[in-house]
């Protein structure tokens, strides 16, 4: 049987290890920021297209639809003659 040795601390604490880790963190942040910018740009384009589509629908579809609201409803005499029932008591 072979015994595995724990990695030596000398490797983990070599002088350039922290600098390399810092560069990696900066690169990751740069990548995240780049993707965030792309998402923001795409979202702006989508919102702009949605607004123009809504405006077009309002002007072309709703603006040209015939609207007939009809005459004002009249009050029916039968409705005026209805009286509420008295409350039922035991």
Biopython code that builds the backbone (N, CA, C, O; Angstrom):
import numpy as np
from Bio.PDB.StructureBuilder import StructureBuilder

atoms = [
    (1, "UNK", "N", (0.824, -1.185, 0.000)),
    (1, "UNK", "CA", (0.000, 0.000, 0.000)),
    (1, "UNK", "C", (0.865, 1.244, 0.000)),
    (1, "UNK", "O", (1.877, 1.319, 0.696)),
    (2, "UNK", "N", (0.460, 2.190, -0.770)),
    (2, "UNK", "CA", (1.174, 3.462, -0.805)),
    (2, "UNK", "C", (0.440, 4.470, 0.047)),
    (2, "UNK", "O", (-0.789, 4.537, 0.023)),
    (3, "UNK", "N", (1.173, 5.239, 0.784)),
    (3, "UNK", "CA", (0.565, 6.291, 1.594)),
    (3, "UNK", "C", (0.606, 7.594, 0.815)),
    (3, "UNK", "O", (1.607, 7.937, 0.186)),
    (4, "UNK", "N", (-0.483, 8.293, 0.874)),
    (4, "UNK", "CA", (-0.509, 9.597, 0.205)),
    (4, "UNK", "C", (0.024, 10.640, 1.171)),
    (4, "UNK", "O", (-0.307, 10.649, 2.357)),
    (5, "UNK", "N", (0.818, 11.477, 0.657)),
    (5, "UNK", "CA", (1.365, 12.548, 1.482)),
    (5, "UNK", "C", (0.556, 13.808, 1.258)),
    (5, "UNK", "O", (0.117, 14.110, 0.148)),
    (6, "UNK", "N", (0.377, 14.524, 2.333)),
    (6, "UNK", "CA", (-0.318, 15.802, 2.213)),
    (6, "UNK", "C", (0.553, 16.741, 1.400)),
    (6, "UNK", "O", (1.778, 16.697, 1.511)),
    (7, "UNK", "N", (-0.064, 17.599, 0.576)),
    (7, "UNK", "CA", (0.754, 18.529, -0.212)),
    (7, "UNK", "C", (1.541, 19.434, 0.722)),
    (7, "UNK", "O", (1.042, 19.868, 1.761)),
    (8, "UNK", "N", (2.742, 19.701, 0.345)),
    (8, "UNK", "CA", (3.580, 20.516, 1.234)),
    (8, "UNK", "C", (3.099, 21.956, 1.233)),
    (8, "UNK", "O", (2.577, 22.456, 0.236)),
    (9, "UNK", "N", (3.282, 22.599, 2.347)),
    (9, "UNK", "CA", (2.865, 23.997, 2.482)),
    (9, "UNK", "C", (3.717, 24.893, 1.590)),
    (9, "UNK", "O", (3.300, 25.993, 1.227)),
    (10, "UNK", "N", (4.877, 24.436, 1.249)),
    (10, "UNK", "CA", (5.762, 25.252, 0.424)),
    (10, "UNK", "C", (5.121, 25.535, -0.922)),
    (10, "UNK", "O", (5.274, 26.631, -1.460)),
    (11, "UNK", "N", (4.414, 24.576, -1.466)),
    (11, "UNK", "CA", (3.759, 24.773, -2.748)),
    (11, "UNK", "C", (2.602, 25.761, -2.622)),
    (11, "UNK", "O", (2.454, 26.652, -3.458)),
    (12, "UNK", "N", (1.791, 25.610, -1.594)),
    (12, "UNK", "CA", (0.619, 26.463, -1.437)),
    (12, "UNK", "C", (0.987, 27.907, -1.141)),
    (12, "UNK", "O", (0.251, 28.828, -1.495)),
    (13, "UNK", "N", (2.126, 28.102, -0.492)),
    (13, "UNK", "CA", (2.508, 29.461, -0.103)),
    (13, "UNK", "C", (3.642, 30.012, -0.951)),
    (13, "UNK", "O", (4.411, 30.851, -0.482)),
    (14, "UNK", "N", (3.754, 29.568, -2.148)),
    (14, "UNK", "CA", (4.841, 30.085, -2.979)),
    (14, "UNK", "C", (4.602, 31.576, -3.242)),
    (14, "UNK", "O", (3.452, 32.014, -3.212)),
    (15, "UNK", "N", (5.608, 32.340, -3.491)),
    (15, "UNK", "CA", (5.506, 33.804, -3.576)),
    (15, "UNK", "C", (4.502, 34.332, -4.596)),
    (15, "UNK", "O", (3.833, 35.327, -4.318)),
    (16, "UNK", "N", (4.374, 33.724, -5.730)),
    (16, "UNK", "CA", (3.489, 34.252, -6.762)),
    (16, "UNK", "C", (2.054, 33.778, -6.648)),
    (16, "UNK", "O", (1.205, 34.191, -7.439)),
    (17, "UNK", "N", (1.763, 32.916, -5.679)),
    (17, "UNK", "CA", (0.423, 32.333, -5.569)),
    (17, "UNK", "C", (-0.640, 33.396, -5.312)),
    (17, "UNK", "O", (-1.703, 33.372, -5.932)),
    (18, "UNK", "N", (-0.365, 34.314, -4.417)),
    (18, "UNK", "CA", (-1.365, 35.352, -4.111)),
    (18, "UNK", "C", (-1.548, 36.310, -5.283)),
    (18, "UNK", "O", (-2.669, 36.727, -5.572)),
    (19, "UNK", "N", (-0.475, 36.655, -5.947)),
    (19, "UNK", "CA", (-0.578, 37.564, -7.096)),
    (19, "UNK", "C", (-1.404, 36.915, -8.199)),
    (19, "UNK", "O", (-2.221, 37.574, -8.841)),
    (20, "UNK", "N", (-1.188, 35.621, -8.414)),
    (20, "UNK", "CA", (-1.945, 34.906, -9.436)),
    (20, "UNK", "C", (-3.422, 34.850, -9.056)),
    (20, "UNK", "O", (-4.289, 35.026, -9.911)),
    (21, "UNK", "N", (-3.710, 34.607, -7.781)),
    (21, "UNK", "CA", (-5.102, 34.563, -7.320)),
    (21, "UNK", "C", (-5.766, 35.930, -7.488)),
    (21, "UNK", "O", (-6.931, 36.011, -7.877)),
    (22, "UNK", "N", (-5.033, 36.996, -7.198)),
    (22, "UNK", "CA", (-5.587, 38.346, -7.350)),
    (22, "UNK", "C", (-5.885, 38.633, -8.819)),
    (22, "UNK", "O", (-6.916, 39.226, -9.136)),
    (23, "UNK", "N", (-5.003, 38.221, -9.708)),
    (23, "UNK", "CA", (-5.230, 38.420, -11.136)),
    (23, "UNK", "C", (-6.469, 37.644, -11.589)),
    (23, "UNK", "O", (-7.270, 38.140, -12.380)),
    (24, "UNK", "N", (-6.611, 36.421, -11.074)),
    (24, "UNK", "CA", (-7.764, 35.602, -11.434)),
    (24, "UNK", "C", (-9.050, 36.273, -10.971)),
    (24, "UNK", "O", (-10.038, 36.298, -11.704)),
    (25, "UNK", "N", (-9.042, 36.823, -9.741)),
    (25, "UNK", "CA", (-10.223, 37.513, -9.226)),
    (25, "UNK", "C", (-10.554, 38.721, -10.098)),
    (25, "UNK", "O", (-11.720, 38.951, -10.420)),
    (26, "UNK", "N", (-9.546, 39.489, -10.479)),
    (26, "UNK", "CA", (-9.785, 40.655, -11.338)),
    (26, "UNK", "C", (-10.328, 40.220, -12.697)),
    (26, "UNK", "O", (-11.219, 40.863, -13.253)),
    (27, "UNK", "N", (-9.789, 39.136, -13.222)),
    (27, "UNK", "CA", (-10.264, 38.640, -14.516)),
    (27, "UNK", "C", (-11.714, 38.189, -14.404)),
    (27, "UNK", "O", (-12.516, 38.446, -15.302)),
    (28, "UNK", "N", (-12.058, 37.512, -13.296)),
    (28, "UNK", "CA", (-13.441, 37.080, -13.108)),
    (28, "UNK", "C", (-14.361, 38.281, -12.997)),
    (28, "UNK", "O", (-15.438, 38.298, -13.593)),
    (29, "UNK", "N", (-13.939, 39.300, -12.229)),
    (29, "UNK", "CA", (-14.768, 40.501, -12.101)),
    (29, "UNK", "C", (-14.925, 41.183, -13.451)),
    (29, "UNK", "O", (-16.008, 41.663, -13.785)),
    (30, "UNK", "N", (-13.860, 41.226, -14.220)),
    (30, "UNK", "CA", (-13.932, 41.824, -15.548)),
    (30, "UNK", "C", (-14.895, 41.063, -16.443)),
    (30, "UNK", "O", (-15.648, 41.666, -17.207)),
    (31, "UNK", "N", (-14.870, 39.755, -16.349)),
    (31, "UNK", "CA", (-15.770, 38.929, -17.148)),
    (31, "UNK", "C", (-17.213, 39.155, -16.718)),
    (31, "UNK", "O", (-18.104, 39.291, -17.556)),
    (32, "UNK", "N", (-17.437, 39.194, -15.407)),
    (32, "UNK", "CA", (-18.795, 39.418, -14.897)),
    (32, "UNK", "C", (-19.298, 40.784, -15.330)),
    (32, "UNK", "O", (-20.444, 40.920, -15.758)),
    (33, "UNK", "N", (-18.445, 41.799, -15.221)),
    (33, "UNK", "CA", (-18.848, 43.147, -15.632)),
    (33, "UNK", "C", (-19.152, 43.195, -17.124)),
    (33, "UNK", "O", (-20.093, 43.866, -17.548)),
    (34, "UNK", "N", (-18.357, 42.483, -17.920)),
    (34, "UNK", "CA", (-18.586, 42.455, -19.359)),
    (34, "UNK", "C", (-19.945, 41.814, -19.664)),
    (34, "UNK", "O", (-20.705, 42.320, -20.490)),
    (35, "UNK", "N", (-20.239, 40.711, -18.998)),
    (35, "UNK", "CA", (-21.528, 40.049, -19.216)),
    (35, "UNK", "C", (-22.678, 40.923, -18.721)),
    (35, "UNK", "O", (-23.732, 40.980, -19.355)),
    (36, "UNK", "N", (-22.478, 41.603, -17.590)),
    (36, "UNK", "CA", (-23.520, 42.491, -17.066)),
    (36, "UNK", "C", (-23.807, 43.611, -18.058)),
    (36, "UNK", "O", (-24.963, 43.984, -18.259)),
    (37, "UNK", "N", (-22.763, 44.146, -18.677)),
    (37, "UNK", "CA", (-22.946, 45.192, -19.697)),
    (37, "UNK", "C", (-23.746, 44.666, -20.876)),
    (37, "UNK", "O", (-24.643, 45.341, -21.379)),
    (38, "UNK", "N", (-23.419, 43.463, -21.312)),
    (38, "UNK", "CA", (-24.142, 42.867, -22.442)),
    (38, "UNK", "C", (-25.612, 42.659, -22.098)),
    (38, "UNK", "O", (-26.490, 42.941, -22.913)),
    (39, "UNK", "N", (-25.875, 42.169, -20.898)),
    (39, "UNK", "CA", (-27.262, 41.955, -20.466)),
    (39, "UNK", "C", (-27.999, 43.280, -20.399)),
    (39, "UNK", "O", (-29.150, 43.383, -20.825)),
    (40, "UNK", "N", (-27.331, 44.293, -19.863)),
    (40, "UNK", "CA", (-27.943, 45.626, -19.768)),
    (40, "UNK", "C", (-28.267, 46.173, -21.154)),
    (40, "UNK", "O", (-29.348, 46.722, -21.368)),
    (41, "UNK", "N", (-27.349, 46.028, -22.083)),
    (41, "UNK", "CA", (-27.592, 46.496, -23.453)),
    (41, "UNK", "C", (-28.755, 45.741, -24.092)),
    (41, "UNK", "O", (-29.625, 46.338, -24.726)),
    (42, "UNK", "N", (-28.757, 44.428, -23.918)),
    (42, "UNK", "CA", (-29.828, 43.616, -24.498)),
    (42, "UNK", "C", (-31.170, 43.980, -23.874)),
    (42, "UNK", "O", (-32.181, 44.051, -24.573)),
    (43, "UNK", "N", (-31.185, 44.210, -22.569)),
    (43, "UNK", "CA", (-32.424, 44.592, -21.890)),
    (43, "UNK", "C", (-32.922, 45.927, -22.413)),
    (43, "UNK", "O", (-34.121, 46.100, -22.630)),
    (44, "UNK", "N", (-32.025, 46.863, -22.617)),
    (44, "UNK", "CA", (-32.406, 48.166, -23.172)),
    (44, "UNK", "C", (-33.022, 48.024, -24.556)),
    (44, "UNK", "O", (-34.016, 48.678, -24.870)),
    (45, "UNK", "N", (-32.429, 47.168, -25.380)),
    (45, "UNK", "CA", (-32.980, 46.951, -26.723)),
    (45, "UNK", "C", (-34.362, 46.309, -26.647)),
    (45, "UNK", "O", (-35.268, 46.686, -27.390)),
    (46, "UNK", "N", (-34.521, 45.344, -25.750)),
    (46, "UNK", "CA", (-35.813, 44.660, -25.619)),
    (46, "UNK", "C", (-36.888, 45.627, -25.151)),
    (46, "UNK", "O", (-37.997, 45.632, -25.684)),
    (47, "UNK", "N", (-36.564, 46.446, -24.157)),
    (47, "UNK", "CA", (-37.533, 47.423, -23.641)),
    (47, "UNK", "C", (-37.901, 48.420, -24.731)),
    (47, "UNK", "O", (-39.069, 48.780, -24.877)),
    (48, "UNK", "N", (-36.918, 48.862, -25.489)),
    (48, "UNK", "CA", (-37.169, 49.809, -26.573)),
    (48, "UNK", "C", (-38.099, 49.196, -27.624)),
    (48, "UNK", "O", (-39.033, 49.850, -28.088)),
    (49, "UNK", "N", (-37.839, 47.941, -27.996)),
    (49, "UNK", "CA", (-38.689, 47.273, -28.979)),
    (49, "UNK", "C", (-40.104, 47.091, -28.442)),
    (49, "UNK", "O", (-41.078, 47.257, -29.176)),
    (50, "UNK", "N", (-40.216, 46.748, -27.159)),
    (50, "UNK", "CA", (-41.536, 46.561, -26.554)),
    (50, "UNK", "C", (-42.318, 47.871, -26.554)),
    (50, "UNK", "O", (-43.513, 47.883, -26.851)),
    (51, "UNK", "N", (-41.645, 48.979, -26.219)),
    (51, "UNK", "CA", (-42.319, 50.286, -26.213)),
    (51, "UNK", "C", (-42.794, 50.658, -27.613)),
    (51, "UNK", "O", (-43.908, 51.155, -27.782)),
    (52, "UNK", "N", (-41.959, 50.421, -28.606)),
    (52, "UNK", "CA", (-42.362, 50.773, -29.969)),
    (52, "UNK", "C", (-43.510, 49.882, -30.430)),
    (52, "UNK", "O", (-44.392, 50.341, -31.156)),
    (53, "UNK", "N", (-43.512, 48.622, -30.021)),
    (53, "UNK", "CA", (-44.605, 47.724, -30.380)),
    (53, "UNK", "C", (-45.906, 48.164, -29.710)),
    (53, "UNK", "O", (-46.963, 48.153, -30.342)),
    (54, "UNK", "N", (-45.835, 48.548, -28.451)),
    (54, "UNK", "CA", (-47.026, 49.030, -27.739)),
    (54, "UNK", "C", (-47.561, 50.293, -28.407)),
    (54, "UNK", "O", (-48.768, 50.426, -28.610)),
    (55, "UNK", "N", (-46.671, 51.216, -28.747)),
    (55, "UNK", "CA", (-47.102, 52.447, -29.424)),
    (55, "UNK", "C", (-47.754, 52.133, -30.766)),
    (55, "UNK", "O", (-48.768, 52.730, -31.130)),
    (56, "UNK", "N", (-47.160, 51.189, -31.500)),
    (56, "UNK", "CA", (-47.722, 50.820, -32.805)),
    (56, "UNK", "C", (-49.105, 50.193, -32.649)),
    (56, "UNK", "O", (-50.014, 50.490, -33.425)),
    (57, "UNK", "N", (-49.263, 49.340, -31.661)),
    (57, "UNK", "CA", (-50.568, 48.704, -31.427)),
    (57, "UNK", "C", (-51.592, 49.762, -31.049)),
    (57, "UNK", "O", (-52.729, 49.733, -31.521)),
    (58, "UNK", "N", (-51.187, 50.698, -30.196)),
    (58, "UNK", "CA", (-52.113, 51.768, -29.796)),
    (58, "UNK", "C", (-52.566, 52.578, -31.006)),
    (58, "UNK", "O", (-53.752, 52.876, -31.146)),
    (59, "UNK", "N", (-51.634, 52.932, -31.871)),
    (59, "UNK", "CA", (-51.987, 53.798, -32.992)),
    (59, "UNK", "C", (-52.676, 53.040, -34.133)),
    (59, "UNK", "O", (-53.652, 53.532, -34.700)),
    (60, "UNK", "N", (-52.180, 51.853, -34.469)),
    (60, "UNK", "CA", (-52.728, 51.132, -35.618)),
    (60, "UNK", "C", (-53.970, 50.313, -35.284)),
    (60, "UNK", "O", (-54.915, 50.288, -36.072)),
    (61, "UNK", "N", (-53.986, 49.668, -34.176)),
    (61, "UNK", "CA", (-55.094, 48.768, -33.862)),
    (61, "UNK", "C", (-56.162, 49.493, -33.054)),
    (61, "UNK", "O", (-57.316, 49.573, -33.475)),
    (62, "UNK", "N", (-55.785, 50.012, -31.919)),
    (62, "UNK", "CA", (-56.759, 50.671, -31.048)),
    (62, "UNK", "C", (-57.240, 51.976, -31.674)),
    (62, "UNK", "O", (-58.421, 52.310, -31.579)),
    (63, "UNK", "N", (-56.345, 52.705, -32.305)),
    (63, "UNK", "CA", (-56.709, 53.992, -32.892)),
    (63, "UNK", "C", (-57.691, 53.886, -34.039)),
    (63, "UNK", "O", (-58.430, 54.834, -34.307)),
    (64, "UNK", "N", (-57.716, 52.748, -34.726)),
    (64, "UNK", "CA", (-58.587, 52.575, -35.883)),
    (64, "UNK", "C", (-59.827, 51.732, -35.575)),
    (64, "UNK", "O", (-60.681, 51.542, -36.441)),
    (65, "UNK", "N", (-59.923, 51.241, -34.373)),
    (65, "UNK", "CA", (-61.072, 50.397, -34.020)),
    (65, "UNK", "C", (-62.290, 51.276, -33.789)),
    (65, "UNK", "O", (-62.213, 52.277, -33.078)),
    (66, "UNK", "N", (-63.418, 50.901, -34.392)),
    (66, "UNK", "CA", (-64.633, 51.681, -34.153)),
    (66, "UNK", "C", (-65.094, 51.481, -32.707)),
    (66, "UNK", "O", (-65.201, 50.355, -32.220)),
    (67, "UNK", "N", (-65.353, 52.564, -32.059)),
    (67, "UNK", "CA", (-65.785, 52.499, -30.669)),
    (67, "UNK", "C", (-67.232, 52.941, -30.588)),
    (67, "UNK", "O", (-67.576, 54.057, -30.977)),
    (68, "UNK", "N", (-68.072, 52.060, -30.082)),
    (68, "UNK", "CA", (-69.482, 52.380, -29.914)),
    (68, "UNK", "C", (-69.819, 52.191, -28.445)),
    (68, "UNK", "O", (-70.010, 51.072, -27.971)),
    (69, "UNK", "N", (-69.888, 53.303, -27.742)),
    (69, "UNK", "CA", (-70.197, 53.189, -26.323)),
    (69, "UNK", "C", (-71.697, 53.163, -26.085)),
    (69, "UNK", "O", (-72.141, 52.919, -24.963)),
    (70, "UNK", "N", (-72.473, 53.408, -27.114)),
    (70, "UNK", "CA", (-73.926, 53.324, -26.989)),
    (70, "UNK", "C", (-74.508, 54.490, -26.193)),
    (70, "UNK", "O", (-73.804, 55.401, -25.755)),
    (71, "UNK", "N", (-75.809, 54.417, -26.031)),
    (71, "UNK", "CA", (-76.501, 55.468, -25.289)),
    (71, "UNK", "C", (-76.353, 55.216, -23.789)),
    (71, "UNK", "O", (-76.017, 54.115, -23.352)),
    (72, "UNK", "N", (-76.612, 56.259, -23.028)),
    (72, "UNK", "CA", (-76.563, 56.106, -21.580)),
    (72, "UNK", "C", (-77.663, 55.164, -21.138)),
    (72, "UNK", "O", (-78.777, 55.222, -21.659)),
    (73, "UNK", "N", (-77.368, 54.307, -20.196)),
    (73, "UNK", "CA", (-78.424, 53.406, -19.729)),
    (73, "UNK", "C", (-79.530, 54.207, -19.028)),
    (73, "UNK", "O", (-79.268, 55.179, -18.320)),
    (74, "UNK", "N", (-80.745, 53.774, -19.245)),
    (74, "UNK", "CA", (-81.871, 54.454, -18.597)),
    (74, "UNK", "C", (-82.229, 53.726, -17.318)),
    (74, "UNK", "O", (-81.986, 52.528, -17.172)),
    (75, "UNK", "N", (-82.799, 54.459, -16.413)),
    (75, "UNK", "CA", (-83.229, 53.855, -15.158)),
    (75, "UNK", "C", (-84.632, 53.305, -15.379)),
    (75, "UNK", "O", (-85.560, 54.031, -15.736)),
    (76, "UNK", "N", (-84.753, 52.038, -15.162)),
    (76, "UNK", "CA", (-86.040, 51.365, -15.352)),
    (76, "UNK", "C", (-86.928, 51.625, -14.132)),
    (76, "UNK", "O", (-86.474, 51.526, -12.993)),
    (77, "UNK", "N", (-88.201, 51.959, -14.384)),
    (77, "UNK", "CA", (-89.140, 52.217, -13.288)),
    (77, "UNK", "C", (-89.288, 50.989, -12.392)),
    (77, "UNK", "O", (-89.503, 51.120, -11.187)),
    (78, "UNK", "N", (-89.173, 49.808, -12.974)),
    (78, "UNK", "CA", (-89.310, 48.585, -12.179)),
    (78, "UNK", "C", (-88.163, 48.475, -11.170)),
    (78, "UNK", "O", (-88.356, 47.997, -10.052)),
    (79, "UNK", "N", (-86.990, 48.912, -11.566)),
    (79, "UNK", "CA", (-85.852, 48.870, -10.648)),
    (79, "UNK", "C", (-86.051, 49.846, -9.488)),
    (79, "UNK", "O", (-85.639, 49.573, -8.360)),
    (80, "UNK", "N", (-86.684, 50.981, -9.774)),
    (80, "UNK", "CA", (-86.928, 51.968, -8.724)),
    (80, "UNK", "C", (-87.976, 51.490, -7.720)),
    (80, "UNK", "O", (-87.972, 51.907, -6.562)),
    (81, "UNK", "N", (-88.862, 50.621, -8.168)),
    (81, "UNK", "CA", (-89.943, 50.138, -7.307)),
    (81, "UNK", "C", (-89.486, 49.021, -6.370)),
    (81, "UNK", "O", (-90.219, 48.658, -5.450)),
    (82, "UNK", "N", (-88.303, 48.475, -6.582)),
    (82, "UNK", "CA", (-87.809, 47.381, -5.730)),
    (82, "UNK", "C", (-87.440, 47.943, -4.359)),
    (82, "UNK", "O", (-86.693, 48.915, -4.251)),
    (83, "UNK", "N", (-87.967, 47.327, -3.341)),
    (83, "UNK", "CA", (-87.680, 47.737, -1.959)),
    (83, "UNK", "C", (-86.902, 46.585, -1.298)),
    (83, "UNK", "O", (-87.163, 45.419, -1.597)),
    (84, "UNK", "N", (-85.968, 46.893, -0.421)),
    (84, "UNK", "CA", (-85.252, 45.831, 0.257)),
    (84, "UNK", "C", (-86.160, 45.066, 1.214)),
    (84, "UNK", "O", (-87.084, 45.630, 1.799)),
    (85, "UNK", "N", (-85.882, 43.774, 1.363)),
    (85, "UNK", "CA", (-86.678, 42.975, 2.287)),
    (85, "UNK", "C", (-86.317, 43.327, 3.730)),
    (85, "UNK", "O", (-85.175, 43.679, 4.027)),
    (86, "UNK", "N", (-87.288, 43.231, 4.604)),
    (86, "UNK", "CA", (-86.971, 43.462, 6.016)),
    (86, "UNK", "C", (-86.091, 42.316, 6.546)),
    (86, "UNK", "O", (-86.175, 41.177, 6.085)),
    (87, "UNK", "N", (-85.278, 42.646, 7.491)),
    (87, "UNK", "CA", (-84.388, 41.633, 8.052)),
    (87, "UNK", "C", (-85.194, 40.566, 8.750)),
    (87, "UNK", "O", (-86.185, 40.871, 9.413)),
    (88, "UNK", "N", (-84.787, 39.327, 8.613)),
    (88, "UNK", "CA", (-85.509, 38.218, 9.270)),
    (88, "UNK", "C", (-85.020, 38.111, 10.700)),
    (88, "UNK", "O", (-83.828, 37.947, 10.957)),
    (89, "UNK", "N", (-85.948, 38.206, 11.611)),
    (89, "UNK", "CA", (-85.595, 38.064, 13.027)),
    (89, "UNK", "C", (-86.241, 36.811, 13.589)),
    (89, "UNK", "O", (-87.326, 36.440, 13.143)),
    (90, "UNK", "N", (-85.629, 36.160, 14.530)),
    (90, "UNK", "CA", (-86.210, 34.911, 15.065)),
    (90, "UNK", "C", (-87.400, 35.131, 15.964)),
    (90, "UNK", "O", (-87.975, 34.169, 16.474)),
]
sb = StructureBuilder()
sb.init_structure("model")
sb.init_model(0)
sb.init_chain("A")
sb.init_seg("    ")
for serial, (resi, resn, name, xyz) in enumerate(atoms, 1):
    if name == "N":
        sb.init_residue(resn, " ", resi, " ")
    sb.init_atom(name, np.array(xyz, "f"), 0.0, 1.0, " ", f" {name:<3s}", serial, name[0])
structure = sb.get_structure()
